[in-house]
Amino acid sequence: MAAVGTAFTGIAFPKSSYGAAQPPKKKHIVTLSFDDGFKRSSVKTAEIYEKYNLSACINVVASASMKEFHAPDYPDVPRAGFGLWNDLQARGHEIMPHGYKHANKRNLPFSESKDLILRCLDVFDKELKGFDRKQAIFNFPYNASTAELEQWLPTQVRAFRTGGAAINPLPHNEQVKLTCTSFGPNNCEKAIDREIEKLLGMESGWLIFNTHGLDEEGWGPIRATYLEQLLERLLAIETVEILPAGKVLKQFASARQ
Ligand SMILES: [Zn+2]
């Protein structure tokens, strides 16, 4: 989907508009951050984003397609591997790390968490074409981080996503911590609608909502039809940009210098 790349070149504001004292008054960025890499949902999510010439934000577990992987939650849901992730990335979507084996790092010693994160990044280096950990966002499983990990992780990756407020300020170049919210185990559409409403009531902000599967798949799913309607609704609002997290940091933050 070559058009995705060209679509993004129009997103950054001209330097002059941010170089001046007055940035644009209203700006709302929406990132739906899809976790876990369920095969069927990921394919469908990507197709829906492509329909609107948008890039999806998909965060996957490094070892999910390896023999030794034991899904901690939703063991019956088939996961995809790097064959699909490379294909989706080539089509303009963003594929980011969501742990080596989806461990809750609040329950582990620092050294073990660190080891798992480094193993996760090593797999990404090896398997995902063009992967650059210095541009990557590490998406904590369960959005569970610790102060020690939050301090260490920016030495390895560009930024990390963990639990906290759903609405972040517009990003800046030094930003390493992104916070998000999620809702489950049942359908999370109402929770997304509430956060969107809150965002649109603000002058500016970046909503990161941690989504998962589509239709009945996995924890806190949304319907595919809801996703289409949501994207259509948001695309009609002039102040809104729908972007994956890495592109927000790369393009939006640098445009504000
Ligand atoms: Zn997860």
py3Dmol code that shows the C-alpha trace and the ligand (Angstrom):
import py3Dmol

protein = """\
ATOM      1  CA  MET A   1       0.000   0.000   0.000  1.00  0.00           C
ATOM      2  CA  ALA A   2       2.342   2.685  -1.235  1.00  0.00           C
ATOM      3  CA  ALA A   3      -0.229   5.400  -0.681  1.00  0.00           C
ATOM      4  CA  VAL A   4       0.208   5.123   3.082  1.00  0.00           C
ATOM      5  CA  GLY A   5       3.723   6.494   2.882  1.00  0.00           C
ATOM      6  CA  THR A   6       2.674   9.457   0.837  1.00  0.00           C
ATOM      7  CA  ALA A   7      -0.280  10.127   3.107  1.00  0.00           C
ATOM      8  CA  PHE A   8       2.066  10.607   6.040  1.00  0.00           C
ATOM      9  CA  THR A   9       4.177  13.231   4.375  1.00  0.00           C
ATOM     10  CA  GLY A  10       1.223  15.579   4.660  1.00  0.00           C
ATOM     11  CA  ILE A  11       0.828  15.057   8.396  1.00  0.00           C
ATOM     12  CA  ALA A  12       3.716  17.059   9.776  1.00  0.00           C
ATOM     13  CA  PHE A  13       2.979  20.714  10.171  1.00  0.00           C
ATOM     14  CA  PRO A  14       5.228  23.057   8.234  1.00  0.00           C
ATOM     15  CA  LYS A  15       8.185  23.939  10.430  1.00  0.00           C
ATOM     16  CA  SER A  16       7.338  27.601  10.214  1.00  0.00           C
ATOM     17  CA  SER A  17       3.949  27.100  11.836  1.00  0.00           C
ATOM     18  CA  TYR A  18       5.564  25.505  14.873  1.00  0.00           C
ATOM     19  CA  GLY A  19       8.606  27.748  14.784  1.00  0.00           C
ATOM     20  CA  ALA A  20       6.304  30.650  15.499  1.00  0.00           C
ATOM     21  CA  ALA A  21       5.081  31.296  19.038  1.00  0.00           C
ATOM     22  CA  GLN A  22       1.537  30.135  18.311  1.00  0.00           C
ATOM     23  CA  PRO A  23       1.057  26.447  17.481  1.00  0.00           C
ATOM     24  CA  PRO A  24      -2.251  25.454  15.877  1.00  0.00           C
ATOM     25  CA  LYS A  25      -4.953  25.792  18.475  1.00  0.00           C
ATOM     26  CA  LYS A  26      -6.540  22.397  18.344  1.00  0.00           C
ATOM     27  CA  LYS A  27      -4.916  19.073  17.594  1.00  0.00           C
ATOM     28  CA  HIS A  28      -6.168  15.645  18.565  1.00  0.00           C
ATOM     29  CA  ILE A  29      -4.153  12.538  17.844  1.00  0.00           C
ATOM     30  CA  VAL A  30      -5.798   9.140  18.172  1.00  0.00           C
ATOM     31  CA  THR A  31      -3.764   5.946  18.445  1.00  0.00           C
ATOM     32  CA  LEU A  32      -5.559   2.639  18.755  1.00  0.00           C
ATOM     33  CA  SER A  33      -2.740   0.407  19.938  1.00  0.00           C
ATOM     34  CA  PHE A  34      -3.654  -3.212  19.056  1.00  0.00           C
ATOM     35  CA  ASP A  35      -1.928  -5.793  21.263  1.00  0.00           C
ATOM     36  CA  ASP A  36      -1.207  -9.515  21.177  1.00  0.00           C
ATOM     37  CA  GLY A  37      -0.985 -10.300  17.465  1.00  0.00           C
ATOM     38  CA  PHE A  38      -4.047 -12.480  17.063  1.00  0.00           C
ATOM     39  CA  LYS A  39      -3.838 -13.676  13.485  1.00  0.00           C
ATOM     40  CA  ARG A  40      -7.385 -13.217  12.251  1.00  0.00           C
ATOM     41  CA  SER A  41      -7.913  -9.909  14.047  1.00  0.00           C
ATOM     42  CA  SER A  42      -4.591  -8.470  12.905  1.00  0.00           C
ATOM     43  CA  VAL A  43      -5.293  -9.245   9.241  1.00  0.00           C
ATOM     44  CA  LYS A  44      -8.768  -7.731   9.497  1.00  0.00           C
ATOM     45  CA  THR A  45      -7.561  -4.683  11.428  1.00  0.00           C
ATOM     46  CA  ALA A  46      -4.926  -3.995   8.777  1.00  0.00           C
ATOM     47  CA  GLU A  47      -7.506  -4.348   5.992  1.00  0.00           C
ATOM     48  CA  ILE A  48      -9.838  -1.886   7.683  1.00  0.00           C
ATOM     49  CA  TYR A  49      -7.050   0.669   8.178  1.00  0.00           C
ATOM     50  CA  GLU A  50      -6.012   0.243   4.549  1.00  0.00           C
ATOM     51  CA  LYS A  51      -9.554   0.950   3.416  1.00  0.00           C
ATOM     52  CA  TYR A  52      -9.095   4.461   4.841  1.00  0.00           C
ATOM     53  CA  ASN A  53      -5.457   4.776   3.779  1.00  0.00           C
ATOM     54  CA  LEU A  54      -4.345   4.643   7.408  1.00  0.00           C
ATOM     55  CA  SER A  55      -1.569   2.800   9.186  1.00  0.00           C
ATOM     56  CA  ALA A  56      -2.477   0.404  12.023  1.00  0.00           C
ATOM     57  CA  CYS A  57      -0.491   0.095  15.247  1.00  0.00           C
ATOM     58  CA  ILE A  58       0.045  -3.594  16.046  1.00  0.00           C
ATOM     59  CA  ASN A  59       2.106  -4.842  18.989  1.00  0.00           C
ATOM     60  CA  VAL A  60       3.183  -8.460  18.953  1.00  0.00           C
ATOM     61  CA  VAL A  61       4.737 -11.041  21.251  1.00  0.00           C
ATOM     62  CA  ALA A  62       8.162 -12.064  19.950  1.00  0.00           C
ATOM     63  CA  SER A  63       7.950 -15.795  20.684  1.00  0.00           C
ATOM     64  CA  ALA A  64       4.248 -16.238  19.843  1.00  0.00           C
ATOM     65  CA  SER A  65       4.901 -18.353  16.762  1.00  0.00           C
ATOM     66  CA  MET A  66       7.644 -20.454  18.374  1.00  0.00           C
ATOM     67  CA  LYS A  67       6.993 -23.998  19.548  1.00  0.00           C
ATOM     68  CA  GLU A  68       7.749 -23.260  23.199  1.00  0.00           C
ATOM     69  CA  PHE A  69       5.231 -20.401  23.434  1.00  0.00           C
ATOM     70  CA  HIS A  70       2.440 -20.878  25.944  1.00  0.00           C
ATOM     71  CA  ALA A  71      -0.185 -18.176  25.654  1.00  0.00           C
ATOM     72  CA  PRO A  72      -0.795 -16.833  29.146  1.00  0.00           C
ATOM     73  CA  ASP A  73      -4.299 -15.682  28.181  1.00  0.00           C
ATOM     74  CA  TYR A  74      -6.606 -16.785  25.399  1.00  0.00           C
ATOM     75  CA  PRO A  75      -4.641 -19.910  24.480  1.00  0.00           C
ATOM     76  CA  ASP A  76      -7.223 -20.873  21.860  1.00  0.00           C
ATOM     77  CA  VAL A  77      -6.710 -17.791  19.718  1.00  0.00           C
ATOM     78  CA  PRO A  78      -4.207 -18.438  16.905  1.00  0.00           C
ATOM     79  CA  ARG A  79      -1.338 -15.945  16.806  1.00  0.00           C
ATOM     80  CA  ALA A  80       0.611 -14.942  13.747  1.00  0.00           C
ATOM     81  CA  GLY A  81       4.360 -14.885  13.214  1.00  0.00           C
ATOM     82  CA  PHE A  82       6.861 -12.598  11.541  1.00  0.00           C
ATOM     83  CA  GLY A  83       5.809 -13.707   8.053  1.00  0.00           C
ATOM     84  CA  LEU A  84       2.572 -11.804   8.525  1.00  0.00           C
ATOM     85  CA  TRP A  85       4.239  -8.993  10.486  1.00  0.00           C
ATOM     86  CA  ASN A  86       6.707  -8.330   7.693  1.00  0.00           C
ATOM     87  CA  ASP A  87       3.878  -8.384   5.180  1.00  0.00           C
ATOM     88  CA  LEU A  88       1.764  -5.925   7.186  1.00  0.00           C
ATOM     89  CA  GLN A  89       4.767  -3.686   7.786  1.00  0.00           C
ATOM     90  CA  ALA A  90       5.502  -3.633   4.044  1.00  0.00           C
ATOM     91  CA  ARG A  91       1.896  -2.552   3.523  1.00  0.00           C
ATOM     92  CA  GLY A  92       2.465   0.500   5.746  1.00  0.00           C
ATOM     93  CA  HIS A  93       1.488  -0.706   9.212  1.00  0.00           C
ATOM     94  CA  GLU A  94       3.549  -0.370  12.354  1.00  0.00           C
ATOM     95  CA  ILE A  95       4.706  -3.533  14.142  1.00  0.00           C
ATOM     96  CA  MET A  96       6.116  -3.047  17.620  1.00  0.00           C
ATOM     97  CA  PRO A  97       7.317  -5.287  20.481  1.00  0.00           C
ATOM     98  CA  HIS A  98       4.894  -6.481  23.164  1.00  0.00           C
ATOM     99  CA  GLY A  99       7.285  -8.691  25.139  1.00  0.00           C
ATOM    100  CA  TYR A 100       9.161 -11.923  24.572  1.00  0.00           C
ATOM    101  CA  LYS A 101       6.495 -14.167  26.084  1.00  0.00           C
ATOM    102  CA  HIS A 102       3.902 -11.725  27.444  1.00  0.00           C
ATOM    103  CA  ALA A 103       5.160 -11.808  31.039  1.00  0.00           C
ATOM    104  CA  ASN A 104       3.831  -9.448  33.671  1.00  0.00           C
ATOM    105  CA  LYS A 105       7.034  -7.615  34.558  1.00  0.00           C
ATOM    106  CA  ARG A 106       5.684  -6.344  37.834  1.00  0.00           C
ATOM    107  CA  ASN A 107       5.857  -9.915  39.090  1.00  0.00           C
ATOM    108  CA  LEU A 108       9.449 -10.553  38.053  1.00  0.00           C
ATOM    109  CA  PRO A 109      12.860  -9.502  39.363  1.00  0.00           C
ATOM    110  CA  PHE A 110      14.382  -6.585  37.414  1.00  0.00           C
ATOM    111  CA  SER A 111      17.149  -8.743  35.940  1.00  0.00           C
ATOM    112  CA  GLU A 112      14.670 -11.269  34.556  1.00  0.00           C
ATOM    113  CA  SER A 113      12.444  -8.569  33.046  1.00  0.00           C
ATOM    114  CA  LYS A 114      15.474  -6.942  31.481  1.00  0.00           C
ATOM    115  CA  ASP A 115      16.577 -10.253  30.009  1.00  0.00           C
ATOM    116  CA  LEU A 116      13.116 -10.905  28.535  1.00  0.00           C
ATOM    117  CA  ILE A 117      12.952  -7.441  26.982  1.00  0.00           C
ATOM    118  CA  LEU A 118      16.412  -7.835  25.442  1.00  0.00           C
ATOM    119  CA  ARG A 119      15.476 -11.276  24.095  1.00  0.00           C
ATOM    120  CA  CYS A 120      12.318  -9.747  22.634  1.00  0.00           C
ATOM    121  CA  LEU A 121      14.327  -7.016  20.905  1.00  0.00           C
ATOM    122  CA  ASP A 122      16.845  -9.580  19.628  1.00  0.00           C
ATOM    123  CA  VAL A 123      14.024 -11.537  17.974  1.00  0.00           C
ATOM    124  CA  PHE A 124      12.704  -8.340  16.392  1.00  0.00           C
ATOM    125  CA  ASP A 125      16.229  -7.521  15.130  1.00  0.00           C
ATOM    126  CA  LYS A 126      16.420 -10.904  13.512  1.00  0.00           C
ATOM    127  CA  GLU A 127      12.876 -11.322  12.225  1.00  0.00           C
ATOM    128  CA  LEU A 128      11.362  -7.932  11.416  1.00  0.00           C
ATOM    129  CA  LYS A 129      12.838  -6.303   8.329  1.00  0.00           C
ATOM    130  CA  GLY A 130      14.452  -2.943   8.977  1.00  0.00           C
ATOM    131  CA  PHE A 131      13.674  -3.048  12.710  1.00  0.00           C
ATOM    132  CA  ASP A 132      15.556  -0.371  14.628  1.00  0.00           C
ATOM    133  CA  ARG A 133      15.239  -0.676  18.403  1.00  0.00           C
ATOM    134  CA  LYS A 134      16.253   2.948  18.808  1.00  0.00           C
ATOM    135  CA  GLN A 135      13.019   3.903  17.031  1.00  0.00           C
ATOM    136  CA  ALA A 136      10.901   1.242  18.725  1.00  0.00           C
ATOM    137  CA  ILE A 137       8.181   1.561  21.321  1.00  0.00           C
ATOM    138  CA  PHE A 138       8.116  -1.271  23.834  1.00  0.00           C
ATOM    139  CA  ASN A 139       4.515  -1.983  24.794  1.00  0.00           C
ATOM    140  CA  PHE A 140       4.430  -3.542  28.254  1.00  0.00           C
ATOM    141  CA  PRO A 141       2.222  -6.644  28.530  1.00  0.00           C
ATOM    142  CA  TYR A 142      -0.688  -5.848  30.894  1.00  0.00           C
ATOM    143  CA  ASN A 143       0.622  -2.271  30.754  1.00  0.00           C
ATOM    144  CA  ALA A 144       2.589  -3.315  33.818  1.00  0.00           C
ATOM    145  CA  SER A 145       5.943  -1.614  34.310  1.00  0.00           C
ATOM    146  CA  THR A 146       8.136  -0.738  37.286  1.00  0.00           C
ATOM    147  CA  ALA A 147      10.061   2.444  38.082  1.00  0.00           C
ATOM    148  CA  GLU A 148      13.339   0.584  37.605  1.00  0.00           C
ATOM    149  CA  LEU A 149      12.339  -0.710  34.176  1.00  0.00           C
ATOM    150  CA  GLU A 150      11.021   2.692  33.118  1.00  0.00           C
ATOM    151  CA  GLN A 151      14.384   4.199  33.966  1.00  0.00           C
ATOM    152  CA  TRP A 152      16.415   1.575  32.118  1.00  0.00           C
ATOM    153  CA  LEU A 153      14.266   1.014  29.030  1.00  0.00           C
ATOM    154  CA  PRO A 154      14.913   4.364  27.292  1.00  0.00           C
ATOM    155  CA  THR A 155      18.582   3.325  27.040  1.00  0.00           C
ATOM    156  CA  GLN A 156      17.403   0.519  24.733  1.00  0.00           C
ATOM    157  CA  VAL A 157      14.366   1.807  22.824  1.00  0.00           C
ATOM    158  CA  ARG A 158      12.875   5.128  21.701  1.00  0.00           C
ATOM    159  CA  ALA A 159       9.941   4.940  24.156  1.00  0.00           C
ATOM    160  CA  PHE A 160       7.668   2.616  26.091  1.00  0.00           C
ATOM    161  CA  ARG A 161       3.922   2.336  26.562  1.00  0.00           C
ATOM    162  CA  THR A 162       2.543   1.533  30.001  1.00  0.00           C
ATOM    163  CA  GLY A 163      -0.647   2.021  32.019  1.00  0.00           C
ATOM    164  CA  GLY A 164      -1.801   5.473  33.089  1.00  0.00           C
ATOM    165  CA  ALA A 165      -3.850   8.329  31.708  1.00  0.00           C
ATOM    166  CA  ALA A 166      -5.314   7.597  28.290  1.00  0.00           C
ATOM    167  CA  ILE A 167      -4.725  11.129  27.067  1.00  0.00           C
ATOM    168  CA  ASN A 168      -1.115  12.230  26.764  1.00  0.00           C
ATOM    169  CA  PRO A 169       0.009  15.746  25.958  1.00  0.00           C
ATOM    170  CA  LEU A 170       1.119  16.273  22.373  1.00  0.00           C
ATOM    171  CA  PRO A 171       4.533  14.597  22.143  1.00  0.00           C
ATOM    172  CA  HIS A 172       7.922  16.222  22.390  1.00  0.00           C
ATOM    173  CA  ASN A 173      11.318  14.935  21.323  1.00  0.00           C
ATOM    174  CA  GLU A 174      12.449  13.855  24.784  1.00  0.00           C
ATOM    175  CA  GLN A 175       9.259  11.946  25.516  1.00  0.00           C
ATOM    176  CA  VAL A 176       9.975   8.324  26.439  1.00  0.00           C
ATOM    177  CA  LYS A 177       6.901   7.376  28.464  1.00  0.00           C
ATOM    178  CA  LEU A 178       3.535   6.941  26.763  1.00  0.00           C
ATOM    179  CA  THR A 179       0.539   6.062  28.891  1.00  0.00           C
ATOM    180  CA  CYS A 180      -2.645   4.369  27.832  1.00  0.00           C
ATOM    181  CA  THR A 181      -5.793   2.810  29.100  1.00  0.00           C
ATOM    182  CA  SER A 182      -7.724  -0.266  28.068  1.00  0.00           C
ATOM    183  CA  PHE A 183     -10.961  -1.977  28.995  1.00  0.00           C
ATOM    184  CA  GLY A 184     -12.008  -5.618  29.248  1.00  0.00           C
ATOM    185  CA  PRO A 185     -12.563  -8.483  29.302  1.00  0.00           C
ATOM    186  CA  ASN A 186     -15.766  -7.697  27.403  1.00  0.00           C
ATOM    187  CA  ASN A 187     -16.360  -5.310  24.501  1.00  0.00           C
ATOM    188  CA  CYS A 188     -14.520  -1.995  25.039  1.00  0.00           C
ATOM    189  CA  GLU A 189     -16.305   0.244  22.502  1.00  0.00           C
ATOM    190  CA  LYS A 190     -18.064   2.399  25.103  1.00  0.00           C
ATOM    191  CA  ALA A 191     -14.768   2.986  26.890  1.00  0.00           C
ATOM    192  CA  ILE A 192     -13.183   4.158  23.616  1.00  0.00           C
ATOM    193  CA  ASP A 193     -16.137   6.453  22.915  1.00  0.00           C
ATOM    194  CA  ARG A 194     -15.793   8.004  26.380  1.00  0.00           C
ATOM    195  CA  GLU A 195     -12.092   8.708  25.867  1.00  0.00           C
ATOM    196  CA  ILE A 196     -12.666  10.146  22.388  1.00  0.00           C
ATOM    197  CA  GLU A 197     -15.273  12.488  23.798  1.00  0.00           C
ATOM    198  CA  LYS A 198     -12.866  13.585  26.529  1.00  0.00           C
ATOM    199  CA  LEU A 199     -10.111  14.154  23.974  1.00  0.00           C
ATOM    200  CA  LEU A 200     -12.293  16.215  21.663  1.00  0.00           C
ATOM    201  CA  GLY A 201     -13.324  18.382  24.607  1.00  0.00           C
ATOM    202  CA  MET A 202      -9.682  19.372  25.140  1.00  0.00           C
ATOM    203  CA  GLU A 203      -7.643  21.912  23.222  1.00  0.00           C
ATOM    204  CA  SER A 204      -5.108  19.275  22.264  1.00  0.00           C
ATOM    205  CA  GLY A 205      -3.953  15.831  23.265  1.00  0.00           C
ATOM    206  CA  TRP A 206      -2.887  12.382  22.184  1.00  0.00           C
ATOM    207  CA  LEU A 207      -5.229   9.545  23.064  1.00  0.00           C
ATOM    208  CA  ILE A 208      -3.610   6.126  23.251  1.00  0.00           C
ATOM    209  CA  PHE A 209      -6.211   3.435  23.746  1.00  0.00           C
ATOM    210  CA  ASN A 210      -4.897  -0.093  24.083  1.00  0.00           C
ATOM    211  CA  THR A 211      -7.135  -2.260  21.923  1.00  0.00           C
ATOM    212  CA  HIS A 212      -6.795  -5.991  21.214  1.00  0.00           C
ATOM    213  CA  GLY A 213      -8.797  -8.278  18.941  1.00  0.00           C
ATOM    214  CA  LEU A 214     -11.804  -7.728  16.704  1.00  0.00           C
ATOM    215  CA  ASP A 215     -15.288  -9.154  17.096  1.00  0.00           C
ATOM    216  CA  GLU A 216     -15.183 -11.847  19.773  1.00  0.00           C
ATOM    217  CA  GLU A 217     -11.432 -12.430  19.739  1.00  0.00           C
ATOM    218  CA  GLY A 218      -9.310 -12.011  22.885  1.00  0.00           C
ATOM    219  CA  TRP A 219      -9.563  -9.578  25.794  1.00  0.00           C
ATOM    220  CA  GLY A 220     -11.644  -6.395  25.479  1.00  0.00           C
ATOM    221  CA  PRO A 221     -12.467  -6.685  21.758  1.00  0.00           C
ATOM    222  CA  ILE A 222     -14.282  -4.265  19.450  1.00  0.00           C
ATOM    223  CA  ARG A 223     -16.466  -5.126  16.488  1.00  0.00           C
ATOM    224  CA  ALA A 224     -14.941  -4.726  13.043  1.00  0.00           C
ATOM    225  CA  THR A 225     -18.004  -2.709  12.057  1.00  0.00           C
ATOM    226  CA  TYR A 226     -17.453  -0.401  15.039  1.00  0.00           C
ATOM    227  CA  LEU A 227     -13.821   0.136  14.026  1.00  0.00           C
ATOM    228  CA  GLU A 228     -14.868   1.149  10.509  1.00  0.00           C
ATOM    229  CA  GLN A 229     -17.504   3.553  11.803  1.00  0.00           C
ATOM    230  CA  LEU A 230     -15.094   5.015  14.354  1.00  0.00           C
ATOM    231  CA  LEU A 231     -12.403   5.672  11.745  1.00  0.00           C
ATOM    232  CA  GLU A 232     -14.970   7.249   9.424  1.00  0.00           C
ATOM    233  CA  ARG A 233     -16.264   9.467  12.219  1.00  0.00           C
ATOM    234  CA  LEU A 234     -12.775  10.564  13.240  1.00  0.00           C
ATOM    235  CA  LEU A 235     -11.611  11.187   9.683  1.00  0.00           C
ATOM    236  CA  ALA A 236     -14.425  13.693   9.289  1.00  0.00           C
ATOM    237  CA  ILE A 237     -13.095  15.813  12.171  1.00  0.00           C
ATOM    238  CA  GLU A 238     -10.581  18.357  10.989  1.00  0.00           C
ATOM    239  CA  THR A 239      -8.490  18.468  14.177  1.00  0.00           C
ATOM    240  CA  VAL A 240      -8.022  14.683  14.378  1.00  0.00           C
ATOM    241  CA  GLU A 241      -5.086  12.612  13.107  1.00  0.00           C
ATOM    242  CA  ILE A 242      -5.231   8.814  13.363  1.00  0.00           C
ATOM    243  CA  LEU A 243      -1.674   7.525  13.678  1.00  0.00           C
ATOM    244  CA  PRO A 244       0.392   4.638  15.064  1.00  0.00           C
ATOM    245  CA  ALA A 245       2.489   5.594  18.093  1.00  0.00           C
ATOM    246  CA  GLY A 246       5.939   5.363  16.513  1.00  0.00           C
ATOM    247  CA  LYS A 247       4.949   7.649  13.659  1.00  0.00           C
ATOM    248  CA  VAL A 248       3.501  10.135  16.105  1.00  0.00           C
ATOM    249  CA  LEU A 249       6.849  10.383  17.898  1.00  0.00           C
ATOM    250  CA  LYS A 250       8.875  10.447  14.710  1.00  0.00           C
ATOM    251  CA  GLN A 251       6.869  12.932  12.687  1.00  0.00           C
ATOM    252  CA  PHE A 252       4.843  15.002  15.057  1.00  0.00           C
ATOM    253  CA  ALA A 253       7.550  15.552  17.682  1.00  0.00           C
ATOM    254  CA  SER A 254      10.211  16.519  15.143  1.00  0.00           C
ATOM    255  CA  ALA A 255       7.807  18.896  13.407  1.00  0.00           C
ATOM    256  CA  ARG A 256       7.457  20.861  16.630  1.00  0.00           C
ATOM    257  CA  GLN A 257      11.140  21.728  16.880  1.00  0.00           C
TER     258      GLN A 257
END
"""
ligand_1 = """\
1
ZN
Zn -1.064 -8.274 25.685
"""
view = py3Dmol.view(width=600, height=400)
view.addModel(protein, "pdb")
view.setStyle({"model": 0}, {"cartoon": {"style": "trace"}})
view.addModel(ligand_1, "xyz")
view.setStyle({"model": 1}, {"stick": {}})
view.zoomTo()
view.show()
